[in-house]
Amino acid sequence: LVICETEHERHSHIMAGALRVNDEHLEVLWRRFRRRVDEADWVIGAGTLSPGCPTSFYRDLVVAAAETETPVLIDCAREPLLASRPARPAIVKMNTEEFAVTFGVRPESMEGWIGESYRIFRAHEMPALVLTIGVEGMIAFSAEGAFQVKPPPQKPVNAAGAGDAASAALVWRLAEGDDWSAALQWAGAVSAATVLTEGTADCHMDEVERIRGDVVVSQLNVAG
């Protein structure tokens, strides 16, 4: 459940219980996944793993998708993210809290986030890294360069799911052939539009189009 306090511009999550995964569930999932993955342009693996799900789940997802050369975006934290690294997901996406608890750093400025995330991007030899920074937008590193994404400020109704919406928009536009700068502009617009709806990870295309022209994507100068 997500409780949205519009007067105070904040929201709270209430979570209870979880479905436990066993070996039989995983066997069925992998069988169905391999049967359908070649129909996909991208795969997104995101979220906290359910009890019983192995830490290697996201790594196994990337490996299974590689059988059909389907790129994967992984959005998670801690051990499952680190375990996926050797399989080289096409994009690693995290928010600042996930980044901090996974890599043990918590910069206090935008310059610090840019520097630390670029260092991790290089040290772990990631094909691409996207870091979402709340109202500050996103920073991203890929073979096409380093980028900062600044959407215009919005009055939030429900910010839950904005990161997931950004992931979906990013891989959608990359699948459509956009370069990274254009795809990130779409992702910034979709993420900003998502906070305007009461639904979680929900947005309206007219709002996305209205916002997109005001999303600024700048190339960063990083070295090291």
C-alpha positions in Angstrom: 0.0 0.0 0.0 1.1 3.5 -0.8 -0.2 6.4 1.4 0.1 9.7 -0.4 0.0 12.9 1.7 -0.5 15.5 -1.0 -0.6 18.5 1.5 2.9 17.5 2.7 4.2 16.2 -0.6 5.3 12.9 0.8 4.3 9.2 0.6 4.7 6.1 2.7 4.9 2.4 1.9 3.2 -0.3 4.0 4.3 -3.8 3.1 3.3 -7.0 4.8 4.0 -10.6 3.9 5.5 -12.1 0.8 5.0 -15.1 -1.5 7.7 -17.7 -0.9 9.4 -19.1 -3.9 10.5 -22.8 -4.1 12.4 -24.8 -6.7 9.3 -25.9 -8.5 8.2 -22.3 -9.0 11.6 -21.4 -10.4 11.7 -24.4 -12.8 8.3 -23.3 -14.2 9.4 -19.7 -14.5 12.7 -20.5 -16.3 10.9 -22.9 -18.7 8.3 -20.2 -19.6 10.9 -17.4 -19.8 13.1 -19.3 -22.2 10.0 -20.1 -24.4 9.1 -16.4 -24.7 12.3 -14.3 -24.3 13.1 -14.3 -28.0 9.9 -12.3 -28.5 11.2 -9.4 -26.4 13.3 -6.5 -27.3 14.4 -6.0 -23.7 14.0 -7.7 -20.3 13.8 -5.7 -17.1 14.6 -7.4 -13.8 13.7 -5.2 -10.9 12.8 -5.3 -7.2 13.6 -7.1 -4.0 13.7 -10.9 -4.4 11.0 -12.9 -2.7 11.9 -15.3 0.1 13.3 -18.5 -1.3 14.6 -16.9 -4.5 18.3 -17.4 -4.8 20.7 -14.4 -4.7 21.8 -15.5 -8.2 18.4 -14.9 -9.7 19.2 -11.7 -11.6 22.5 -13.2 -12.8 20.6 -16.2 -14.1 18.1 -13.9 -15.8 20.8 -12.2 -17.7 22.4 -15.5 -18.7 19.1 -16.9 -19.9 18.3 -13.8 -21.9 21.7 -13.9 -23.5 20.8 -17.2 -25.1 18.7 -15.1 -27.5 20.9 -12.0 -27.4 18.2 -10.1 -25.5 19.6 -7.2 -23.5 18.6 -6.9 -19.8 18.2 -3.9 -17.4 18.7 -4.9 -13.8 17.3 -2.6 -11.0 18.0 -3.9 -7.5 20.5 -3.6 -4.7 22.9 -5.4 -2.4 24.0 -9.0 -3.1 21.6 -9.7 -6.0 23.0 -6.7 -7.9 26.6 -7.6 -7.2 25.9 -11.3 -8.1 24.5 -10.2 -11.5 27.6 -8.2 -12.4 29.7 -11.0 -13.9 26.9 -11.7 -16.4 27.2 -8.1 -17.6 23.6 -6.8 -17.7 23.2 -4.2 -20.5 22.1 -1.6 -18.0 22.4 -1.4 -14.2 19.9 1.1 -12.8 19.7 2.1 -9.2 18.4 4.9 -7.0 20.7 6.7 -4.6 19.7 4.7 -1.5 20.3 1.4 -3.4 23.6 2.7 -4.6 24.7 3.7 -1.1 23.8 0.4 0.6 25.3 -1.7 -2.2 28.6 0.1 -2.6 29.1 1.7 0.8 29.3 5.3 -0.3 26.9 8.2 0.3 28.0 11.5 -1.4 26.6 14.8 -0.1 26.5 16.7 -3.4 25.6 16.2 -7.0 29.3 16.4 -7.9 29.9 13.6 -5.4 27.2 11.4 -6.9 28.6 11.9 -10.4 32.1 11.1 -9.3 31.3 8.0 -7.2 28.9 6.5 -9.7 31.4 7.0 -12.5 34.1 5.4 -10.4 31.8 2.4 -9.8 30.8 2.3 -13.4 34.4 2.0 -14.5 35.6 -0.3 -11.6 32.8 -2.9 -12.3 33.2 -2.6 -16.1 29.4 -2.0 -16.5 28.1 -1.5 -20.1 25.8 1.2 -18.7 24.8 2.6 -15.3 21.8 4.8 -14.6 21.4 6.5 -11.2 18.1 8.2 -10.3 18.4 11.1 -7.8 14.8 12.0 -7.0 13.8 15.5 -8.0 17.4 16.1 -9.2 16.7 13.7 -12.1 19.3 11.1 -13.3 22.9 10.6 -14.2 23.9 8.0 -16.7 27.0 6.4 -18.1 27.2 4.4 -21.3 29.4 3.8 -24.3 27.9 6.9 -25.8 29.1 9.1 -22.9 28.1 10.5 -19.5 24.8 12.4 -19.1 22.9 14.4 -16.6 19.1 14.5 -16.9 17.1 17.4 -15.3 13.3 17.3 -15.6 11.3 20.3 -14.7 10.0 20.3 -11.1 6.5 18.9 -10.5 4.1 19.0 -7.7 4.0 15.3 -6.8 0.8 13.4 -6.2 2.3 9.9 -5.9 6.0 9.4 -6.5 5.9 5.6 -6.1 6.9 3.8 -9.3 8.6 6.8 -10.9 11.9 4.8 -11.1 10.2 1.8 -12.7 8.5 4.0 -15.2 11.9 5.6 -16.1 13.3 2.1 -16.7 10.4 1.1 -19.0 10.7 4.4 -21.0 14.5 4.0 -21.3 14.4 0.5 -22.8 11.4 1.3 -24.9 13.2 4.2 -26.6 16.4 2.3 -27.0 14.5 -0.5 -28.6 13.0 2.1 -31.0 16.5 3.1 -32.0 16.9 6.3 -30.1 20.4 7.3 -29.0 21.1 7.6 -25.3 20.5 11.3 -25.1 17.0 11.0 -26.6 16.1 7.9 -24.7 17.1 9.6 -21.4 15.0 12.6 -22.2 12.0 10.3 -22.6 12.8 8.5 -19.4 13.1 11.8 -17.5 9.7 13.0 -18.9 7.9 9.7 -18.1 9.4 9.7 -14.6 8.2 13.2 -14.0 4.8 12.6 -15.4 4.4 9.5 -13.2 4.5 11.6 -10.0 1.4 13.5 -11.2 -1.0 10.5 -11.1 -2.5 8.8 -8.1 -1.7 5.4 -9.6 1.7 3.7 -8.9 4.0 3.8 -12.0 1.1 5.3 -14.0 1.3 8.3 -16.3 -0.5 9.9 -19.3 1.1 10.4 -22.7 -0.2 14.0 -23.0 1.6 14.9 -19.7 4.8 13.1 -21.0 4.7 15.0 -24.2 4.1 18.3 -22.4 7.1 17.7 -20.0 9.5 16.2 -22.5 10.5 19.4 -24.2 11.5 20.9 -20.9 13.7 17.9 -19.9 17.4 19.0 -20.2 19.9 16.3 -21.0 23.5 17.5 -20.6 26.7 15.7 -21.5 29.1 15.4 -18.5 32.9 15.7 -18.6 34.2 12.9 -16.5 37.7 11.4 -16.4 39.6 8.7 -14.6 
